[in-house]
Each structure stands twice: as C-alpha cells, then as structure tokens.
Amino acid sequence: MKCAITTARQSFDKHGQMILQFEEAYTEYLTKFGYQLYVLPAKSDLAAISMIQPHLVLLPGGGDIPAHYYDSTVEVASQTDRDVMEMHLIEYAISNKIPLLGICRGMQMINGFLAGKITRDTFDKHPVGVNHVIRDIQSGREYEVNSYHRDIIQPCSLAKALTAIAVDSKNRHIEAFIGVEHHMLGLQWHPERSVEIDTGKDISRELLTNFFAKGE
C-alpha cells in the first residue's frame, strides 16, 4: 500500500472544542487503488508530514472554501485551520512533486489557491443532490454523475495553471480538471460515494487510474 494524506471537515462542539468529521468512504475507495489514507489533524507540522513521505495528497469535500476565493461577496461557514492546512498541503504537493487530488470542495480549493475564482450558484440552476450529465471534453462522451455542490467553477474563472477535461453538459461549468505543469486532478463529483451511478463510476475509474499511473 502507498501512503496518502488528507484533511477533514472542521467544526466545534458546544464547549468550543474543535471536531474533525471525515467520511470513511474516501478510505475505502482509495484502498481499491492501492492507497492507505491517513487523516491529518487540522493543525499539523509539515516537517513531520514530510517524514511520512506521502505518495498522494487528497483534499476532500465538505463545507465552504475561504471567502476570498469567490468572485463575489459570499457568506461562508469558516474552517480557518483546515483552510490554512490545505493551502500548505497544496504548496507542499507542488514543491515535492506529489500527486494532488481534489474532490468537490478540494477541487475548488486548488482552483482558488492557484488564483482561479469560485461562483456561488443558485439551487434552481444547479440543484444539490440531483444527478446530472457531464461531457468529457476530449472524447465528447457523456456520463451521469452525482452532484453535491452549490458552488461552481465557470470556464472564465479556471486558474491558468489548470486545464478543464470535463464540463457540465447543460451549463458548461467545470466538472474536472488537470494541472498544466503539476500533477493534479480535480473532480467536482464524489466518486467515493456508493450512490454513484454506473456511468459515473466508469469515468471516475478511468480518470483516477490514469492519474495514479502517471504518478508512479
């Protein structure tokens, strides 16, 4: 097994104590590709992380991104410690040439960190929890995938360091991207969730298999 590191959703209990919430499905899913996933504390020492020598950095879904990553004034549920940690991890992955995978919120974090912008969408245009069709840009093939995000990346707001590889068939929002120079993959849907439909599973497996192969 190769080692992968990740973060978790940050919240607080009634006593003001920080709580990390993590979906075990990520661990189970990455195991299929030969990765053992370790969840980092919200405040972690990068020097100690480097001693782990991870083969993959995963930025998972869950919650809003930093307010300054949006293209308009947006009210967000802040996860400050997690945000700072993930910014460090993106930088760490780039500097050490480690594959970087972003899922849903993680994809948006990568785009924002690289000077792209995020748009807060309205539910009538892109309803949360409703499957939708995406189109593979290179092949033109269409797939149905799940959708659990209220924020989107418009084509004009994609960071220059990234290249779109899949878009929403109807609204043309960016649904997947790769890095131009750095080894990155961003997926707006959740491939790890059991509700994923067959066509979505197909493109997820194909994209991730190719992504991991290039990182070996």
C-alpha positions as CSV (number, residue, x, y, z in Angstrom):
1,M,0.0,0.0,0.0
2,K,1.1,3.5,-0.8
3,C,0.5,6.3,1.8
4,A,-2.0,9.1,1.2
5,I,-2.7,12.0,3.5
6,T,-5.9,14.1,3.8
7,T,-7.8,16.6,5.9
8,A,-11.3,16.6,7.4
9,R,-14.3,18.9,7.8
10,Q,-13.8,21.3,10.8
11,S,-16.5,22.2,13.3
12,F,-16.9,22.9,17.0
13,D,-18.9,21.3,19.8
14,K,-21.0,23.2,22.4
15,H,-17.9,23.5,24.5
16,G,-15.9,25.2,21.8
17,Q,-13.7,22.2,21.2
18,M,-12.7,21.5,17.6
19,I,-14.2,18.4,16.0
20,L,-13.0,16.8,12.8
21,Q,-15.6,14.9,10.7
22,F,-14.4,12.5,8.0
23,E,-16.2,10.2,5.6
24,E,-14.8,6.7,5.8
25,A,-15.8,6.2,2.2
26,Y,-12.7,8.0,1.0
27,T,-10.5,5.5,2.8
28,E,-12.4,2.5,1.3
29,Y,-12.4,4.0,-2.2
30,L,-8.7,4.8,-2.3
31,T,-7.8,1.3,-1.0
32,K,-9.1,0.0,-4.3
33,F,-6.3,1.9,-6.0
34,G,-3.6,0.8,-3.5
35,Y,-3.5,3.7,-1.1
36,Q,-3.8,3.7,2.6
37,L,-5.3,7.0,3.7
38,Y,-4.3,8.9,6.9
39,V,-6.4,11.9,8.2
40,L,-4.3,14.8,9.5
41,P,-5.1,17.0,12.5
42,A,-6.3,20.5,11.4
43,K,-3.1,21.8,12.8
44,S,-0.2,19.7,11.6
45,D,3.5,20.2,11.3
46,L,4.7,20.0,7.6
47,A,8.1,18.9,8.7
48,A,6.6,15.9,10.4
49,I,4.4,15.2,7.4
50,S,7.4,15.1,5.1
51,M,8.8,12.3,7.3
52,I,5.7,10.3,6.4
53,Q,6.8,10.7,2.7
54,P,3.2,10.5,1.3
55,H,2.6,9.4,-2.2
56,L,-0.7,11.3,-2.6
57,V,-2.3,14.4,-1.1
58,L,-6.2,14.3,-1.1
59,L,-8.3,17.4,-0.5
60,P,-11.8,16.1,0.3
61,G,-15.2,17.6,0.1
62,G,-17.2,19.1,2.9
63,G,-18.2,22.7,3.5
64,D,-17.3,26.2,2.1
65,I,-14.0,27.4,0.9
66,P,-12.3,30.6,2.0
67,A,-14.4,33.7,1.3
68,H,-11.7,35.5,-0.8
69,Y,-11.7,32.6,-3.3
70,Y,-15.2,33.6,-4.5
71,D,-15.9,36.1,-7.3
72,S,-18.5,37.9,-5.2
73,T,-19.3,38.6,-1.5
74,V,-20.4,35.3,-0.1
75,E,-21.3,34.3,3.5
76,V,-19.3,31.2,4.4
77,A,-19.1,28.8,7.3
78,S,-15.4,29.3,8.1
79,Q,-13.0,26.4,8.6
80,T,-9.9,28.5,9.2
81,D,-7.5,25.9,10.5
82,R,-8.4,23.5,7.8
83,D,-8.1,26.2,5.1
84,V,-4.6,27.1,6.2
85,M,-3.6,23.4,6.4
86,E,-4.9,22.7,2.9
87,M,-3.1,25.7,1.4
88,H,0.1,24.4,3.0
89,L,-0.6,20.9,1.6
90,I,-1.2,22.3,-2.0
91,E,2.1,24.1,-1.7
92,Y,3.8,21.0,-0.3
93,A,2.5,18.8,-3.1
94,I,3.6,21.2,-5.8
95,S,7.1,21.7,-4.2
96,N,7.7,18.0,-3.7
97,K,6.0,16.8,-7.0
98,I,3.4,14.7,-5.2
99,P,0.1,13.9,-6.9
100,L,-2.7,16.2,-5.7
101,L,-6.3,15.0,-5.8
102,G,-9.2,17.4,-5.1
103,I,-12.8,16.2,-4.7
104,C,-15.7,18.6,-4.7
105,R,-14.6,21.3,-2.2
106,G,-11.0,20.1,-2.6
107,M,-11.2,20.8,-6.3
108,Q,-12.4,24.3,-5.6
109,M,-9.6,24.9,-3.1
110,I,-7.0,24.0,-5.7
111,N,-8.5,26.4,-8.2
112,G,-8.8,29.2,-5.6
113,F,-5.2,28.7,-4.4
114,L,-3.9,28.9,-8.0
115,A,-5.7,32.3,-8.5
116,G,-8.9,31.0,-10.0
117,K,-12.3,32.0,-8.7
118,I,-15.5,30.2,-7.5
119,T,-19.1,31.2,-8.1
120,R,-21.9,30.7,-5.6
121,D,-24.6,29.1,-7.7
122,T,-28.3,29.2,-7.0
123,F,-30.1,25.9,-6.4
124,D,-32.6,26.4,-9.2
125,K,-29.8,26.3,-11.8
126,H,-27.7,23.5,-10.2
127,P,-29.8,21.6,-7.6
128,V,-27.8,19.8,-4.9
129,G,-28.3,16.1,-4.6
130,V,-29.6,15.6,-8.1
131,N,-27.5,13.7,-10.7
132,H,-26.6,15.5,-13.8
133,V,-24.8,14.8,-17.1
134,I,-21.2,15.8,-17.8
135,R,-19.2,15.7,-21.0
136,D,-15.6,14.6,-21.5
137,I,-14.0,17.4,-23.5
138,Q,-11.5,15.2,-25.4
139,S,-13.8,12.3,-26.4
140,G,-17.2,14.1,-26.3
141,R,-18.6,11.2,-24.3
142,E,-21.3,12.0,-21.8
143,Y,-21.7,10.5,-18.3
144,E,-24.2,10.9,-15.5
145,V,-22.6,11.7,-12.1
146,N,-23.7,12.7,-8.7
147,S,-23.8,16.4,-7.6
148,Y,-23.4,17.7,-4.0
149,H,-22.1,21.2,-4.5
150,R,-23.7,24.6,-4.5
151,D,-20.5,26.4,-5.7
152,I,-19.2,26.1,-9.3
153,I,-16.2,26.9,-11.4
154,Q,-17.0,28.8,-14.5
155,P,-14.8,28.4,-17.6
156,C,-13.6,32.0,-17.4
157,S,-12.7,31.5,-13.7
158,L,-10.5,28.5,-14.1
159,A,-6.9,29.1,-13.0
160,K,-4.4,29.4,-15.8
161,A,-2.4,26.6,-14.2
162,L,-5.3,24.2,-14.8
163,T,-6.9,22.6,-17.9
164,A,-10.6,21.6,-18.0
165,I,-11.2,17.9,-19.0
166,A,-14.9,17.7,-18.3
167,V,-17.8,20.1,-18.1
168,D,-21.5,20.1,-17.2
169,S,-23.3,19.3,-20.4
170,K,-26.0,21.8,-19.8
171,N,-24.4,24.8,-18.1
172,R,-20.7,24.2,-19.1
173,H,-19.4,24.5,-15.5
174,I,-16.1,22.9,-15.0
175,E,-16.6,19.4,-13.6
176,A,-13.0,18.1,-13.8
177,F,-9.5,19.5,-14.5
178,I,-5.9,18.5,-14.5
179,G,-2.7,20.6,-13.9
180,V,-0.9,22.1,-16.8
181,E,2.6,21.6,-15.3
182,H,1.8,19.9,-12.0
183,H,0.3,16.5,-11.3
184,M,-3.2,17.4,-10.2
185,L,-6.7,16.1,-10.7
186,G,-9.9,17.8,-9.6
187,L,-13.3,16.2,-9.7
188,Q,-16.4,18.1,-8.8
189,W,-18.5,15.0,-8.1
190,H,-17.9,12.4,-5.4
191,P,-16.6,9.1,-6.9
192,E,-16.3,7.5,-3.5
193,R,-20.0,7.7,-2.6
194,S,-22.0,4.4,-3.0
195,V,-24.8,6.3,-4.7
196,E,-22.6,6.9,-7.7
197,I,-24.3,5.6,-10.9
198,D,-22.6,3.2,-13.3
199,T,-21.6,5.7,-16.0
200,G,-20.1,7.9,-13.3
201,K,-18.2,5.0,-11.9
202,D,-16.8,4.3,-15.3
203,I,-15.3,7.8,-15.9
204,S,-14.2,8.1,-12.3
205,R,-12.3,4.8,-12.5
206,E,-10.8,5.8,-15.8
207,L,-9.7,9.3,-14.7
208,L,-8.2,8.1,-11.4
209,T,-6.5,5.0,-12.9
210,N,-4.7,7.3,-15.4
211,F,-4.0,9.9,-12.8
212,F,-2.4,7.4,-10.4
213,A,-0.5,5.7,-13.2
214,K,1.2,8.9,-14.1
215,G,2.3,9.4,-10.5
216,E,4.2,6.2,-10.3
